[in-house]
Amino acid sequence: MQARISAGKQAESEDRTAGISFVAGRSNGKNVYTLKTDICDIQNIIISPKCLISQPRLALGKGFAAVKPLSSMRHNRSLRACKICLRSPPGNNVTSALETTFDVLSTSRNESAVPALINALDCNDGHVYEGAIQALVARRNKAGHLAVLARWHILSASQRELVLEGRGRMSGALRDAVLADDSQLFENACELVVKFTEFDLVPTLVTLAENKISEHAKAATELVAKLTSQLSEIVYGPRDPHDRRDPNSIRRYVLESLERSVERFRCHGRSELIEAFVILAGPSCGLLKKILDDPHHPCYNTVVGTLANSRSAGVAQLLMDFLQRESTSLSVLNLISRRADPPFVARLLASTDDKSFPKVAKNLGRIRSFSWLQFDSPTIDSFEEQDQARCIKLITASGMNPDAILDILERALIHGNPAGRYAACEALAEFPGDRPSQLILRAVRDLDPEVQASATRHLRDRHLPGTMSTLLKLIDSPHEIVREASREALSEFSFQNYLSRFETLSDDARRSTGIVVRKVDTETIPSLLAEMENKSRKARMRAIEIAETMQLVPQLCEGLIGLLSDEDHLVRAAAADALQLCKTQEVLEALQHATTDSSAAVQNAAKSSLATFNSIPNGFATGIATSVEAQL
């Protein structure tokens, strides 16, 4: 099969037309490529005449080893009408030479290479055919690109990959193709426009879509919708690192043409174009605001329908941007409340983690209900773990009826996962009344320590019967987080508060309050030891009295023994008297030594303690401390 590839050369004084013919065939079971030339020194053809004459049967691959541009050679008329048959010996790659030839044709400035390559598209040989496609795509020539476009529908997958390499170079041909009357060419172009994401063609396609008499108007409308969706994904989705185009610049360019189409809606009536506009319009778009504020606008129903139903990432982002604005209209907030599609709900829930959520919360406070929380919709326990917590944060910021919110919180506490139950318990702190209090009391018995701790922190403020005993029991919880929460709830029972009020309390109040302080404040013993070293005699005496009242003498033996050497005899006597309940060998020796004190009061107190000391059984003091714990 012979395919003629024509090229031309302009000589200094006259125009010449030269012909090159590739003849592909088989001879004796081998591929045979025959090259015919009428004039040897054609511009940019890279076969050396000297090589072809001197070695007419040299393998094609090696023949190109002597390649150089013929523009550097003089005109040679002696090679007119020569025919050279080049055969490939075993082991040599014939196609490499063809590829070299097509590489030169793809970069040649001689425009005659284009019709030559177009003619090569009629060749049945696969190597020549694909080489011609690749060369035409590589050139920036509209006619060549149109020739390839016309054959797109018959190309194989590998051949189509060659065409896809022409992204960014075929815009002119694609524009002509979509405006052509040829239906097949138009269809081919539409497919490539989508693959190339040729957003520059949107204004052309919009004009075509608005043309009611064009048979391609509907397809052009669908193509605009596809391109708009693609652009939305690029603008609001993850960026392709290989795509260096600026999505926002493209968006502004496309949006400008769509805004003009919106203004012509009465003429064309294409609702799909309005939807495309909404997808790309931002919350600051003046035209969009104008439409939303005017229910009588011809595009109002289409815009509202798009905001309510479109699954586009651009529309979802637009609604989320509206939530962050102060002047969002109630019509938009109502649309947000009616959206129940999972992707949008997930985006709405995720907004609770953003730093901008305080702005969102202001608008959420104007929303009275969410369709995705209705009785016929999935309940909160159907959400993933973190989404349950986000949902609770969202509804508590909303303007929903408090009883409806409590219903959701109660369900979350009963059926939710740990994160959901914890979030529900935290949210209940903002709700007064008996029902929230009972729910918090129920959460105190939750199996999850964090939920227990949350409920414990809020229990004291509820003033429920038995709260104090419950909190004191929780101090002995096996979970540190619960113990800390109970101490936080009883924070007023600190040793410093007890110390400052000790003189004003009755004996019974001193004892009962001291028992609570002992359990709540873990710094009680270190604080008492510090008080025993106070420079004030009154403070040291008070510390001894508190130790006895709180029944902490066994834990403070070391400090009391130290006070037996105090400079004040009253302090020494009080310490000796207190040590009677601390039966250890160290205390025994200290009391015996105190009987020789210079003060008679100290001697008498030491002797009295020794008498008591000898009469009590071992472990008595420990038993007293244990009984104190039992009272709690």
DAFEN-V622438 format. One record per pair of residues at least 24 apart in sequence whose ideal C-beta (glycine too) atoms are under 10 Angstrom apart, sorted by the first residue. I is the first residue (numbers start at 1). J is the second residue. D is the distance in whole Angstrom. If there is no record, write none. Layout:
# DAFEN-V622438
i=<I/I>
j=<J/J>
d=<D/D>
This chain:
# DAFEN-V622438
i=<1/1/1/1/1/1/2/2/2/2/2/3/3/3/3/3/3/3/3/3/3/3/4/4/4/4/4/4/5/5/5/5/5/5/5/5/5/5/5/5/5/5/6/6/6/6/6/6/6/6/7/7/7/7/7/7/7/7/7/7/7/7/7/7/7/7/8/8/8/8/8/8/8/8/8/9/9/9/9/9/9/9/9/9/9/9/10/10/10/11/11/11/11/12/16/16/16/16/17/17/18/18/18/18/18/19/20/20/20/20/20/21/21/22/22/22/22/22/22/22/22/22/22/22/23/23/23/23/24/24/24/24/24/24/24/24/24/25/25/27/27/28/30/30/30/30/30/31/31/31/31/31/31/31/32/32/32/32/32/32/33/33/33/33/33/33/33/33/33/33/33/33/34/34/34/34/34/35/35/35/35/35/35/35/35/35/36/36/36/36/36/37/37/37/37/37/37/38/38/38/38/39/39/39/39/39/39/39/40/40/40/40/40/40/40/40/40/41/41/41/41/41/41/41/41/41/41/42/42/42/42/43/43/43/43/43/43/43/43/44/44/44/44/44/44/44/44/44/44/44/45/45/45/45/45/45/45/45/45/45/46/46/46/46/46/46/46/46/47/47/47/47/47/48/49/49/49/49/49/49/50/50/51/52/52/52/52/53/53/53/53/55/55/56/56/56/56/56/57/57/57/57/57/58/58/58/58/59/59/59/59/59/59/59/59/59/59/60/60/60/60/60/60/60/60/60/60/60/60/60/60/61/61/61/61/61/61/61/61/61/61/61/61/62/62/62/62/62/63/64/64/64/64/64/64/65/67/67/67/67/69/69/71/94/95/95/95/95/95/98/98/98/98/98/99/99/99/99/99/100/101/101/101/102/102/102/102/102/102/102/102/102/102/103/103/103/103/104/105/105/105/105/105/105/105/106/106/106/106/106/106/106/106/106/107/107/107/108/108/111/111/111/111/113/113/113/114/114/114/114/114/114/114/115/115/115/115/117/117/117/117/118/118/118/118/118/119/121/121/121/121/126/126/126/129/129/130/130/130/130/130/131/133/133/133/133/133/133/134/134/134/134/134/134/135/136/136/136/137/137/137/137/137/137/137/137/138/138/138/138/139/139/140/140/140/140/140/140/141/141/141/142/142/142/142/142/142/142/142/143/143/144/144/145/145/145/145/145/145/145/145/145/146/146/146/146/146/146/146/146/146/146/146/147/148/148/148/149/149/149/149/149/149/149/149/149/149/149/149/149/150/150/150/150/150/150/150/151/151/151/152/152/152/152/152/152/152/152/153/153/153/153/153/154/154/155/160/160/160/163/163/163/163/164/164/164/166/166/167/167/167/167/167/168/168/168/169/170/170/171/171/171/171/174/174/174/174/175/175/175/175/176/177/178/178/178/178/178/178/178/179/179/179/179/179/179/179/180/181/181/181/183/183/183/186/186/186/186/186/187/187/189/189/190/190/190/190/190/190/191/193/193/193/194/194/194/194/197/197/197/197/197/197/197/197/197/198/198/199/199/199/199/199/199/199/199/199/199/199/200/200/200/201/201/202/202/202/202/202/202/202/202/202/202/202/202/202/203/203/203/203/203/203/203/204/205/205/206/206/206/206/206/206/206/206/206/206/207/207/207/207/209/209/209/209/209/209/210/210/210/210/210/210/210/210/210/211/212/212/212/212/217/217/218/218/220/221/221/221/221/221/221/222/224/224/224/224/224/224/224/224/224/225/225/225/225/225/225/225/226/227/227/228/228/228/228/228/228/228/228/228/228/228/228/228/229/229/229/229/229/229/229/229/229/231/231/231/231/231/232/232/232/232/232/232/232/232/232/232/232/233/233/233/234/235/235/235/235/235/235/236/236/236/236/236/236/236/236/236/236/237/237/237/248/250/251/251/251/251/251/252/252/254/255/255/255/255/255/255/258/259/259/259/259/262/262/262/262/262/262/262/262/262/263/263/265/265/265/265/266/266/269/269/270/271/271/271/271/271/271/272/272/273/273/274/274/274/274/274/274/274/274/275/275/275/275/275/275/275/275/275/275/276/276/276/277/277/277/278/278/278/278/278/278/278/278/278/278/278/279/279/279/279/279/279/279/279/279/279/280/280/280/280/281/281/281/281/282/282/282/282/282/283/283/283/283/283/283/283/283/283/283/283/283/284/284/285/288/288/289/289/289/292/292/292/292/292/292/293/293/295/300/303/304/304/304/304/305/306/307/307/307/307/307/307/308/308/308/308/308/308/309/309/309/309/310/310/310/311/311/311/311/312/313/313/313/315/315/316/316/316/316/316/316/317/319/319/319/320/320/320/320/320/320/320/320/322/322/323/323/323/323/323/323/323/323/323/323/323/324/324/324/324/324/324/324/324/324/325/325/325/325/326/326/326/327/328/328/328/330/330/330/332/333/333/333/333/333/333/334/334/334/334/336/336/336/336/336/337/337/337/337/337/337/337/337/337/337/337/337/338/338/338/338/339/339/339/340/340/340/340/340/340/340/341/342/342/344/345/345/345/345/345/345/345/345/345/345/346/346/346/346/348/348/348/348/349/349/349/349/349/349/349/349/349/349/350/350/350/351/351/351/352/352/352/352/352/352/352/352/352/352/353/353/353/353/357/357/357/358/360/360/361/361/361/361/361/362/363/363/363/364/364/364/364/364/364/364/364/365/365/365/365/366/366/367/367/367/367/367/367/368/368/368/368/368/369/369/369/369/369/369/370/370/370/370/373/373/373/373/373/373/379/379/379/379/379/380/380/380/380/380/380/380/380/380/381/381/381/381/381/381/381/382/383/383/383/383/383/384/384/384/385/385/385/385/385/386/386/386/386/387/387/387/388/388/388/388/388/388/388/388/388/388/388/389/389/389/389/389/389/389/389/389/389/389/390/390/390/391/391/391/391/392/392/392/392/392/392/392/392/392/392/392/393/393/393/395/396/396/396/396/396/396/396/397/402/402/402/402/402/402/403/403/405/405/406/406/406/406/406/409/409/409/410/410/410/410/410/412/413/413/413/413/413/413/413/414/414/416/417/418/418/418/418/418/418/419/419/419/420/421/421/421/421/421/421/421/422/422/422/422/422/422/422/422/423/423/424/424/425/425/425/425/425/425/425/425/425/426/426/426/426/426/427/428/428/428/428/429/429/429/429/429/429/430/432/432/433/434/434/436/437/437/437/437/437/438/438/440/441/441/441/444/444/444/444/444/444/444/445/448/449/449/449/449/449/449/449/449/450/450/450/450/451/452/452/452/452/452/452/453/453/453/453/453/453/453/453/453/453/453/454/454/454/455/455/455/456/456/456/456/456/456/456/456/456/456/457/457/457/457/457/457/458/458/459/459/459/460/460/460/460/460/460/461/468/468/468/469/471/471/471/472/472/472/472/472/472/473/473/475/475/475/475/475/476/476/476/483/484/486/486/487/487/487/487/488/489/490/490/490/490/490/491/491/492/492/492/493/493/493/493/493/494/494/494/494/494/495/495/495/495/495/495/495/495/495/495/495/495/496/496/496/496/497/498/498/498/498/498/499/499/499/499/499/499/499/499/502/502/502/502/502/503/503/505/507/510/510/510/510/511/511/511/511/511/512/513/513/514/514/514/514/514/514/514/514/515/515/515/515/515/515/515/516/516/517/517/518/518/518/518/518/518/518/518/518/519/519/519/524/524/524/525/525/525/525/525/528/528/528/528/529/529/529/529/529/529/530/531/532/532/532/532/532/532/532/532/532/533/533/533/533/537/537/537/537/537/538/540/540/540/540/540/540/541/541/541/541/541/541/541/542/543/543/543/544/544/544/544/544/544/544/545/545/547/547/548/548/548/548/548/550/550/551/551/551/551/551/551/551/552/552/553/553/553/553/553/553/553/553/553/554/554/554/554/554/554/554/554/554/554/554/555/555/555/556/557/557/557/557/557/557/557/557/558/558/558/560/560/561/561/561/561/561/561/561/562/564/564/564/564/564/564/564/564/565/565/565/565/566/568/569/569/569/569/569/569/569/570/570/570/571/572/572/572/572/572/572/572/572/573/573/573/573/573/573/573/573/573/573/574/574/574/575/575/575/575/576/576/576/576/576/576/576/576/576/576/577/577/577/577/577/577/577/577/578/578/579/579/579/579/579/579/580/580/580/580/580/580/580/580/580/580/580/581/581/581/581/581/581/581/581/582/582/582/582/583/583/583/583/583/583/583/583/583/583/584/584/584/587/587/588/588>
j=<25/122/123/124/125/128/34/36/122/123/124/116/119/120/121/122/123/124/125/128/129/132/36/116/119/120/122/123/45/101/105/112/113/115/116/117/118/119/120/123/128/132/112/113/114/115/116/117/118/119/37/39/42/43/44/45/105/108/110/111/112/113/114/115/116/117/39/42/43/110/111/112/113/115/116/39/41/42/43/44/45/70/71/75/110/112/43/110/112/39/41/43/75/75/41/42/43/75/42/112/42/43/45/80/112/116/45/47/101/105/116/83/119/98/101/116/119/120/123/125/127/128/131/132/83/85/123/125/94/98/123/124/125/126/127/128/129/85/125/85/87/87/87/88/89/90/94/60/87/88/94/95/125/127/60/85/86/87/88/94/60/85/86/87/88/94/95/97/98/125/127/128/83/84/85/86/87/60/63/82/83/84/85/86/97/101/81/82/83/84/85/79/80/81/82/83/84/79/80/81/82/70/75/76/77/79/80/81/70/73/75/76/77/78/79/80/82/69/70/71/72/73/74/75/76/77/79/70/71/110/112/69/70/71/108/109/110/112/113/69/70/71/104/105/107/108/109/110/112/113/69/70/71/101/104/105/108/110/113/116/70/71/100/101/103/104/105/108/84/86/97/101/104/73/73/76/78/79/82/84/76/79/84/79/82/84/86/78/79/82/84/84/86/82/83/84/85/86/84/85/86/87/89/84/86/87/89/86/87/88/89/90/91/92/93/94/97/84/86/87/88/89/92/93/94/95/96/97/98/100/101/86/88/89/91/92/93/94/95/96/97/98/100/86/88/89/92/97/97/96/97/98/99/100/101/97/97/100/101/104/104/108/110/127/126/127/128/130/131/125/127/128/130/131/127/130/131/134/135/131/128/131/135/127/128/130/131/132/133/134/135/136/138/131/134/135/138/135/131/132/134/135/136/138/139/131/132/134/135/136/137/138/139/144/135/138/139/135/139/139/141/143/144/139/141/144/139/141/142/143/144/145/147/141/143/144/147/141/144/147/148/143/144/146/147/148/147/147/148/150/151/156/158/159/155/159/155/156/158/159/162/162/159/160/162/163/165/166/159/161/162/163/165/166/162/162/163/166/162/163/164/165/166/167/169/170/162/165/166/169/166/169/166/168/169/170/172/173/169/172/173/170/171/172/173/174/175/176/177/173/176/170/173/169/170/171/172/173/174/176/177/192/170/172/173/174/176/177/180/182/185/188/189/173/173/188/192/173/174/176/177/180/182/184/185/186/188/189/191/192/177/180/182/184/185/188/189/184/185/188/177/184/185/187/188/189/191/192/184/185/187/188/191/184/188/188/191/192/195/188/192/195/196/192/195/196/192/196/192/195/196/197/198/196/198/245/196/196/198/196/198/200/201/198/200/201/204/200/201/204/205/204/201/204/205/208/216/219/220/223/204/205/207/208/214/216/220/216/214/215/216/215/216/219/215/216/219/220/223/216/219/216/223/216/219/220/222/223/226/223/223/226/227/223/226/227/230/226/227/230/231/233/234/243/245/250/223/227/227/228/230/231/234/245/247/250/251/253/254/250/253/254/227/254/227/228/231/250/253/254/255/256/257/258/261/276/280/253/254/256/257/258/260/261/257/257/273/254/257/258/260/261/264/268/270/273/276/257/260/261/268/261/268/270/272/273/276/260/261/264/265/267/268/269/270/273/268/267/268/269/270/268/270/270/272/270/268/270/271/272/273/276/272/254/257/258/261/270/272/273/275/276/270/272/273/275/276/279/312/276/254/276/254/255/258/272/273/275/276/277/278/279/280/312/314/275/276/279/280/310/311/312/313/314/255/276/279/280/314/276/279/280/310/312/313/314/315/316/317/318/312/313/314/313/279/280/282/313/314/317/279/280/312/313/314/315/316/317/318/320/313/314/317/282/280/279/280/281/282/314/280/282/280/279/280/281/282/285/287/287/285/286/287/288/287/288/290/291/297/298/299/302/303/287/299/297/298/299/302/298/299/298/302/302/299/301/302/303/305/306/302/306/299/302/298/299/300/301/302/303/305/306/299/302/303/305/306/307/309/310/312/315/306/312/314/302/303/306/302/303/304/305/306/307/310/312/314/315/318/306/307/310/312/313/314/315/316/317/318/312/314/315/318/306/314/315/318/314/317/318/321/322/317/318/319/320/321/322/323/324/325/327/328/332/321/325/318/318/322/327/329/332/322/328/329/331/332/335/329/331/331/331/335/331/332/334/335/335/335/331/332/335/336/338/339/334/335/336/338/339/341/335/338/339/341/339/341/344/341/342/343/344/343/343/344/347/339/344/341/343/344/346/347/348/347/344/347/348/344/347/348/350/351/354/356/360/360/363/348/351/356/357/359/360/361/362/363/364/367/351/354/356/357/358/359/360/362/363/359/360/362/363/359/362/363/363/362/363/366/363/366/367/363/363/364/366/367/368/399/366/367/368/369/363/364/367/370/371/364/366/367/368/369/370/371/372/373/398/399/400/369/370/371/372/370/371/372/370/371/372/373/374/377/378/372/372/378/372/370/371/372/373/377/378/383/387/391/394/383/384/387/390/372/390/391/394/383/384/386/387/388/389/390/391/393/394/386/387/390/390/393/394/386/387/389/390/391/392/393/394/397/423/386/389/390/393/393/394/397/397/394/397/393/394/396/397/398/397/397/398/399/393/394/395/396/397/398/399/400/397/398/399/400/398/399/394/395/397/398/399/400/398/399/400/401/404/395/398/399/400/401/404/394/395/398/400/398/400/404/405/407/408/408/411/412/415/416/407/408/409/411/412/415/416/420/424/411/412/414/415/416/417/420/415/412/416/417/419/420/417/419/420/416/417/418/419/420/417/419/420/423/417/419/420/412/415/416/417/418/419/420/421/422/423/424/416/417/418/419/420/421/422/423/424/426/427/419/420/423/416/420/423/424/416/419/420/421/422/423/424/425/426/427/428/423/426/427/427/423/424/426/427/428/430/431/427/430/431/432/433/435/436/431/435/430/431/431/433/435/436/439/435/436/439/435/436/438/439/442/439/439/440/442/443/446/451/455/439/442/451/448/446/447/448/449/450/451/448/450/451/451/446/447/448/450/451/454/455/446/448/450/451/452/453/454/455/451/454/451/454/450/451/452/453/454/455/456/457/458/451/454/455/457/458/454/454/455/458/462/454/455/457/458/461/462/458/461/462/462/462/464/462/461/462/463/464/467/462/464/464/466/467/470/470/471/473/474/482/485/486/470/479/477/478/479/480/481/482/483/485/479/481/482/485/482/477/479/481/482/485/486/477/479/480/481/482/483/484/485/486/488/489/481/482/485/482/485/489/481/482/483/484/485/486/487/488/489/490/482/484/485/486/488/489/485/489/485/486/489/486/488/489/490/491/492/489/493/516/632/632/516/519/520/515/516/519/520/631/632/519/632/516/519/520/522/632/519/629/632/522/522/519/520/519/520/521/522/520/520/516/517/519/520/521/520/521/516/517/520/517/518/519/520/521/520/521/523/524/527/520/521/522/523/524/525/526/527/528/531/546/550/521/523/524/527/521/524/527/546/549/550/524/527/528/531/539/542/543/546/542/543/545/546/549/538/542/549/549/545/546/549/550/549/550/551/628/631/631/549/550/546/547/548/549/550/551/552/628/549/550/551/628/629/631/632/550/632/546/550/549/550/551/552/555/625/628/629/632/628/629/632/550/552/555/550/552/555/556/559/552/555/556/559/555/556/558/559/560/562/559/559/556/558/559/560/562/563/566/571/575/559/562/563/566/566/567/568/570/571/571/566/568/570/571/574/575/566/568/570/571/573/574/575/574/571/574/575/571/573/574/575/577/578/579/574/578/575/578/574/577/578/580/581/625/628/581/621/624/625/627/628/629/625/628/578/579/580/581/582/587/621/624/625/579/581/582/583/584/587/620/621/622/624/625/582/621/625/582/581/582/583/584/586/587/590/621/582/586/587/587/590/586/587/589/590/591/593/594/590/590/591/593/594/597/602/605/606/590/593/594/597/602/599/597/598/599/600/601/602/605/599/601/602/602/597/598/599/601/602/603/605/606/597/599/600/601/602/603/604/605/606/608/601/602/605/602/605/606/609/601/602/603/604/605/606/607/608/609/610/601/602/604/605/606/608/609/612/605/609/605/606/609/610/612/613/605/606/608/609/610/611/612/613/615/616/621/609/612/613/616/620/621/624/625/609/613/620/621/612/613/614/616/617/618/619/620/621/622/613/618/621/613/621/613/614>
d=<8/9/6/4/7/9/9/9/10/8/10/9/6/5/8/5/4/8/8/6/9/8/9/8/6/9/9/10/10/9/8/9/8/8/4/7/9/5/5/9/9/8/6/9/10/6/5/10/10/7/10/10/5/7/8/7/8/8/6/9/4/6/10/8/5/10/10/8/8/7/8/4/9/9/9/7/8/5/4/9/9/9/9/9/7/8/8/9/10/10/9/10/7/9/10/9/10/9/10/8/5/9/8/10/9/9/7/9/9/10/7/9/10/8/9/10/10/7/7/8/10/6/10/10/9/9/10/10/10/9/7/8/4/9/8/6/10/10/9/8/7/9/6/7/9/9/9/10/8/6/6/9/9/9/10/6/8/6/8/9/6/8/6/8/8/6/10/8/7/9/9/9/7/7/5/7/10/8/9/10/8/6/8/7/10/9/8/8/6/8/10/7/9/8/7/9/8/9/6/6/9/10/8/8/8/8/6/9/7/8/8/5/8/8/4/8/8/10/5/8/9/5/7/5/6/9/8/6/9/8/9/8/7/5/8/8/5/8/9/6/7/6/6/8/8/4/7/5/10/8/8/5/9/8/7/9/9/9/9/10/7/10/7/7/9/5/9/10/9/10/9/8/10/8/7/6/9/5/9/10/9/10/10/8/8/5/9/9/7/8/9/10/10/9/9/5/8/8/8/7/7/7/9/9/7/9/10/7/7/6/5/10/9/5/10/8/9/10/4/8/6/10/8/9/6/9/9/4/8/10/10/9/7/9/10/5/6/7/9/6/5/10/9/10/10/9/7/9/7/8/5/10/10/5/8/10/9/7/9/9/8/9/9/8/10/5/10/10/8/9/5/7/10/6/8/10/6/9/10/10/10/8/9/9/8/9/4/7/9/7/4/9/9/9/9/8/8/9/8/8/10/5/9/9/8/9/10/7/4/8/8/4/6/10/9/7/8/9/8/9/7/9/10/8/9/9/7/5/10/6/5/10/9/10/8/9/9/9/6/8/10/7/6/9/5/9/10/6/8/9/7/9/10/9/10/8/9/9/8/6/6/9/6/9/5/7/10/9/9/10/5/9/7/9/10/10/9/9/6/6/9/6/4/10/7/7/9/8/7/8/9/8/9/10/6/9/9/10/9/9/9/8/10/5/5/10/9/7/10/8/10/10/8/7/5/9/7/3/8/9/9/10/9/9/5/9/7/7/9/10/8/10/9/9/8/9/10/6/7/9/5/9/10/10/6/10/5/6/10/7/8/10/8/7/6/7/10/10/10/8/10/9/9/9/4/8/7/7/6/9/7/6/8/10/10/10/10/9/9/10/7/9/10/8/6/8/9/8/9/8/5/8/8/8/9/10/10/7/8/8/6/6/7/6/9/6/9/8/6/6/9/10/10/7/7/7/7/9/7/8/7/10/9/7/9/9/10/9/10/8/9/8/8/9/9/5/7/9/10/9/8/10/9/9/6/8/8/5/9/10/6/9/7/7/6/7/7/10/7/5/8/10/8/8/9/9/10/8/6/9/8/6/9/8/10/5/9/7/6/8/8/9/8/10/6/8/8/9/8/5/9/10/6/8/10/9/10/8/8/8/4/9/9/9/9/9/10/9/5/7/8/5/9/9/9/6/9/8/10/9/10/8/7/6/8/6/10/10/7/6/9/7/4/9/7/8/8/9/7/9/9/9/8/9/9/10/9/6/9/5/7/9/7/9/9/8/9/9/7/6/10/6/10/5/8/7/6/9/10/10/8/8/7/10/8/9/9/8/4/8/9/5/6/8/8/10/8/7/10/10/10/6/9/8/9/9/8/7/8/9/5/7/10/5/5/3/8/9/8/10/8/6/8/10/10/8/10/8/7/8/10/10/9/5/6/10/8/5/9/10/6/10/10/10/10/10/6/10/9/9/9/10/6/10/5/7/9/8/9/10/8/9/6/9/6/9/10/8/10/9/6/9/9/8/9/9/5/5/8/6/9/9/10/10/8/9/5/10/8/9/9/10/10/9/9/5/10/10/4/6/9/7/10/7/8/8/5/10/9/7/8/9/9/9/9/9/8/9/8/6/9/9/4/7/7/8/8/6/7/7/10/7/5/9/4/6/10/10/8/9/6/10/9/10/8/9/7/9/9/7/6/10/9/6/9/9/4/5/9/8/6/10/8/9/9/8/9/8/10/9/8/10/9/10/6/6/6/9/7/8/8/9/10/7/9/10/7/10/10/9/7/5/9/10/8/9/5/9/6/7/10/10/10/9/8/10/9/10/6/10/7/8/10/8/10/9/10/9/9/7/5/10/5/9/8/7/8/8/9/6/7/9/6/9/9/8/10/8/8/7/9/10/8/5/9/9/5/7/9/9/9/5/9/10/5/6/9/8/8/10/10/8/8/7/8/10/9/5/8/10/7/9/9/6/9/6/5/9/10/10/8/9/10/8/9/7/9/10/10/10/5/7/6/5/7/9/10/9/10/10/9/8/5/9/9/7/8/8/5/4/9/8/6/9/9/8/9/9/8/10/5/10/10/10/9/9/9/10/9/9/7/9/9/9/9/7/8/9/9/5/9/9/4/6/9/6/9/9/7/8/10/8/10/10/8/5/8/9/5/6/8/10/9/10/7/9/8/9/8/9/9/8/9/9/9/4/8/9/9/9/10/10/7/9/9/5/5/7/9/7/6/5/10/9/6/10/10/9/5/6/8/8/5/6/8/9/10/8/9/6/8/8/8/7/7/8/10/8/8/10/10/7/8/6/9/8/10/10/6/9/6/5/8/7/7/9/7/7/9/4/5/8/7/10/10/9/9/10/8/8/9/10/9/5/7/5/7/9/6/9/10/10/9/9/6/10/5/6/9/6/3/8/10/7/8/9/9/9/5/6/9/7/4/9/9/10/9/9/8/10/8/8/10/9/9/7/10/9/4/6/10/8/5/10/6/9/8/8/9/9/9/5/9/7/9/10/10/7/10/9/10/9/10/9/10/8/6/9/6/7/8/10/8/7/8/9/10/6/9/10/6/9/7/6/8/8/9/9/9/10/9/9/9/5/9/7/7/9/9/10/10/6/9/6/9/5/9/9/9/7/5/5/10/9/6/9/10/9/9/9/9/6/9/9/4/5/10/9/7/10/6/9/9/8/10/9/8/7/10/8/10/8/5/8/9/10/10/9/10/9/9/8/9/4/8/6/10/9/8/9/9/9/8/7/9/10/7/9/10/10/10/10/8/9/4/8/5/6/10/9/9/6/9/9/10/7/7/8/5/7/9/9/8/9/5/5/9/7/4/8/9/10/9/10/7/9/8/10/9/6/9/9/4/5/9/8/6/10/10/9/5/9/6/6/9/8/9/9/6/9/9/4/7/9/9/8/10/8/10/8/9/10/9/9/7/6/8/10/5/10/8/10/5/7/10/8/8/9/9/9/10/9/8/9/5/8/8/10/9/7/9/8/5/9/8/9/10/10/9/5/9/8/4/7/7/5/8/9/9/9/5/9/6/5/9/9/5/8/9/9/9/8/9/10/7/9/8/9/8/10/9/10/7/9/7/9/8/9/7/7/10/8/6/8/10/8/9/8/9/8/5/9/6/8/9/9/10/9/9/9/7/10/10/5/4/8/9/9/9/7/8/6/9/6/6/10/8/9/7/10/5/8/7/10/10/7/9/9/9/8/6/7/7/9/9/7/6/7/9/7/9/6/7/10/7/8/5/10/9/9/9/8/10/5/8/7/6/9/9/9/8/8/9/10/8/9/5/7/6/10/7/8/9/5/8/9/10/8/7/6/10/6/10/10/9/10/10/7/10/5/6/8/5/10/8/8/10/6/9/9/5/10/8/10/8/8/9/6/6/9/5/10/8/9/6/7/9/5/5/10/7/9/9/10/7/5/9/9/10/10/4/7/8/6/9/10/8/8/10/5/10/6/7/6/9/9/10/8/10/8/9/7/7/9/5/9/10/9/9/6/8/8/5/8/8/10/8/9/9/9/10/10/9/8/8/4/9/6/6/10/9/7/9/9/6/10/7/8/5/10/8/9/9/7/9/4/5/9/8/4/8/10/9/9/8/9/8/10/10/9/6/9/9/4/4/9/8/6/9/10/9/9/4/8/7/6/9/9/8/9/8/6/9/10/8/9/9/7/4/8/8/4/6/10/8/9/9/8/8/7/7/5/7/10/9/8/10/6/9/6/9/6/8/6/8/7/6/9/10/10/9/7/10/7/9>
